[in-house]
C-alpha cells in the first residue's frame, strides 16, 4: 500500500480542507437558518441557494442536499457550479441545501469494528442519527420554506462520499440521485463494498441513479473500482449508474475536476 494507516486516517480528517486550499469561491446570494435537531441533539446551520429566477415564478424545484455545506466548506463552490450549469442550460434549475458541519467525522461515518478507525475522532459512527436528522427534520423544514418537488439528490466527497454511498445502500428511498467523489469505502474494513450485492438485491422498484468516481489514491481506488464491478455484475434494472475512474487526479483535486460532468450526467441520465 502507498499509504500507511495513519496517512489514510488523515485523508478523512483533512479531506474537507483540501478543496479549500485554492482561492476562496465567491459567496453566492443565499439564505441561512438554524434547525434545533432532536436527532443529533444540537442546533445546525443550514444554507440554501436558489436559482436567480426562483422568486420570479411559482415553479417547484428539485433539491440537492450536501454535507460539508458550510460557507467556509464546499457550499459556495457547488452553488456557483450549479448556477453556471443552469445558465448554460446544461441542467434544470434546482435548489441547493448545505448542512454546515459541527462534528464531521461523527456524522459522516457509520459503525465500525476496526479499532484504528475509531482513532480519527472522539466520537464516530453517528451517520444513522445524521441521516435521521436529514430525513425527519430537515426535509420537512425545507419543504415548508421552499417550493419543492419530490425529487431529491445528495452529493459528497471523501467522508461525505462515504455517507452518500452508505445512504444509497441502507436507505435508498431517501434520494433519487446520489453523487460521491472518492468515497472513503475503506471504512470498517470496506464493509459497504463487502455487503453491496446484498443491498443491491433490495433496491426499490423505482429508478435510482448513482454517479461515483475515484482518484489515484491507492487505499481508496481499489474499493471504488470493486464497487463498480459489483454494479456491473448485479445489473439491477432500476439502477442507472456511472463510474468515473480518474487516475490523473488526487484525493484533493478530484472534486473540482469532475463535479460538472457528475452533475450533468446525474440530471440528464433519465432523458
N, C-alpha and C positions, 0 to 999 in steps of 0.2 A: 504494500500500500504506500502511496505517495505521502499521505498524511497520517501522523500518529493520532491516537485517540484524543489527546489534548487539543491538537490543532483542529480536529473535527468538531469538538465542542465549541471552540472559539468561532467557528463558522456560524453556528447557530446564534451565539451570543452577539456577534458583531455584524451579521449579515444586513440588518436593517440600517447600519451606519454606512455600508459600502456604497449604496446608491447616493448617499448624501455627501460623498467626497467630491462630487462635481459641483459646479456653480449652482447656487440655490435656484429652484424653479420659481418663477413669478407666482405669487399667491393670487389665485383667481377669486372673483366675487363669489361668496358662499355664505351660508348660514351655519351657525353653531348653536347647540343647545345641550343641556345636561339631562341624563336619564339616571334616576336613582334605581339601581338594579338590586332586586332581592336574590337573583340567581348567582351573581358574583359578589354580592354584599358590599357594593361600593357605588359611588357616583361615577358615571362615564361620560366623557365628552364626545359628542357626535358632530361631525362636519358634513354638510350636504351641499353639493354643487348641482345646479340645474342648467340646462342649455339656455342660450341667450334669449330664445323666443318663448321660454316656458311661461312667462307672465303675460304674453301677448295672445295666447289662445287658451282653449279649455281641454286640450288633449291630455289623456292619461298616458304615462310613460313607464317603460320597464325600469327596473332598479338594479344597479350593480353595487354590491357590498364589498368592503375591504377592511381587513385588519391592517395594522400599520397605517392607519388613516388619520394620523395627526398632521397638523400644519407643518411641523418640523420633521415629519416622516415622509410617506410617499403620496399623500393625498393630492398635493398641488401638481405633482408630476403626472399622475393619472388623469386628474381633471383637465389639465391642459392638453393631454393627448386625446382625450375624448372630444374636447372642443374642436381640435384640429380635424379629427376624422369625421365629425358631424358636419363641419363647414365644408369639407371636401366631398360630402355625400358618399362617404365610404361605409358609414354605418348609420343606423337610425338613431334619432335622439333618445337619450336615456338619462336617468338621474344617478349620481354617484353618492354613496353614503360611506363615509370614512369613520372608522371606530378608532379613537385615539388610544394608544397603549397605556396601561398602568404597570402591570407585571406581565410583560410579553411572553416570557418563557413558561410562565404558569398557564396562561390562557391558550397558547397555541400547541401545546404538547398533550398527547394522550397518556394513558397509563404506561408504565414501563417496569419490567422486571430486571433491568440491567442497572447495576449499581453505579457504573460510570455515568450513565445518562443523568442520574439524579444530582450529579455534581455541578450542573450548569446553573442552578439557581436554588435558593432555599426551598421553593415550592415548585413542583412541576406536576403535570398530569391533570390540569384543570380544563381541558378542552371541552368536556361534556357540559360543564357549567357555563362556559363561554358560549357554546352552541345554544344552550337553553336560553341564555340572555338574548341572543340574536333572534331566535325563533319566537319566543313567548313574550318578550318585552320590546325589542327594537322593531320587529316587523309591524306590530300594531301601531306603534308610535309614528313610524314613517308613513303608513297608510292613512293615518289620521291627519297628518300635517301636509301631505302632498298628494297630488293626483297620480295614482299608480295603477299599472296593470298587474296582472298576476305573475308576469314573467320576472324572475329574479336570477341574478348571476353573482358569482363570488370570484375574486381574484387575489392572488397572493404569491409571494416568493420566499424561498428558504423555509424557515419555520412556519410562516404563513401559508406557504405552499403545502407543507405537511398537513396543516389544518384543513386546507381545501380538499386534498385527497382523502383525508380521514372522513370528512363530512360527506363526500361523494359516496364512500363505501358504507358508512354507518347510518346516514340519514339522507339518502339520495333525493327524497321528495322535497327537501328544503329549497333546492335551487334547480333551475333549468339548465344553467350553464356554469361550468367550472373551468377556471384557468389557473395553472400552477407552474411557476418558474423555478427550476432547480429545487423541487420539494425535498425536504430532509427525510427521505424514506428510510434512512439507516436507523431511525429511532426505534427503540425496543427490538433490536436485532431484526430489522426490516420486517416488522410484524405485518404491516399493511400489504406488502408485496407477497408475503407467505400466505396470507389469507384472501388474496384478491379474487381468485377463482370462486371461492365460496360466496363472497359478497356479490360478485357479478351475476351469479345464478339467481340472486334475489332482487335484481333490479326491477323497478316498477315497469309496468307495461307502457307507460307514456315515454316519449322520447327524451333522452338526456344527451347533453353534449359536454365533452371534456377535451381541453387542449392542454398539453403539458410539454415541457422542454427540459433538457439537461445541458449543462456546460461541460467543460473538460475536467471538472473536479472528480478525482478518481474514486473517492469514497461516497459519491452521490450518483454518478452516471451509471454504474452497473445496475443499481436497483431501479432507476428510472427506465433504462433500456429493457430490463427484465419485465417491468410492468407493461411496457408496450408489447412485448412478445405474448404476454398473457392475454391482453386485449385482443391481439390478432388471433390467437388460438381459440379463445372463447367465442368471439364473433357474435356478440349479443345483438339481436335485430333492432332493439330500441335504442342502441347506443351509437352516437356519432362521435368519433374521437380522432385526434390528430396528435402525433408525437413529433416534436422538432428536436433533432439531435444537433447540437451546436458546439462542435469540438474546438472552434476558434474563439469561443467565449469563456470567460472565467466566471466564478460564482458572483463576483461583484459587478459584472458587466452584462450578464445575460438578460436581466430585467429590462433595461433600457434598449438593448439591441433588438429584442424580439417582441416587445409589447404591442407594436402596431399590427404585426401580422397575426398575433394571437387574438387580438380584439376583432380584427376584420374577419378572420376565419370564423370565430365564435358567432358573430352576429349575422353572417351571411351564409353559414353552412346549411341552413334549413331551406335556402332558396333553390 
